[in-house]
Amino acid sequence: MKMAGFYDESISNGLGWRAVLFVSGCPHHCPGCHNAQAQDYNYGQEFHKQEIIDKICENSILKGITISGGEPLCKENIGEVVSFIKEVKKVRPNFNVWCYSGYTIEQLEARNDETTNEALKEIDVLVDGRFVQEKKNPTLKFRGSENQRILDVPKCLQQHKIVELAI
């Protein structure tokens, strides 16, 4: 997997101080994508998991990690993303995990494969749905277009229904 970028600290990619990993590669190619260069699976640099984990461990103010892209939950990236999240949680067990995906939670659940199911169990908050330029709204918190939802994944899985995070 290639890495399109990494922020040591951010407050604009989820609640609280977070590290942000941008993965490379996206099958969606949404018109107006704010990170269009990351759609290319070969963009960026090689992802070195331990280097990123070391940076996270050095920063005591972080409350979580956000995984964005590109598309973290496409078949090309999801295995590496799940492995990374699990490693982060070993060293920072109380870390909150946000993930941005162009897939909806319904699409991810419909895959019904082991890796996707495992990913959903590791993610606390999923910002789901493709970016739709006609529904772009710069006043929205933590999402780009009005069709996107901010989901409490553990509650969605537990209650078998959509549970949006109140932000």
Secondary structure by P-SEA (a helix, b strand, c coil): ccccccccccccccccbbbbbbbcccccccccccccccccccccccccaaaaaaaaaacccccbbbbbcccccccccaaaaaaaaaaaaaacccbbbbbbbcccaaaaaaaccaaaaaaaaacccccccccccccccccccccccccccccaaaaaaaaccbbbbcc
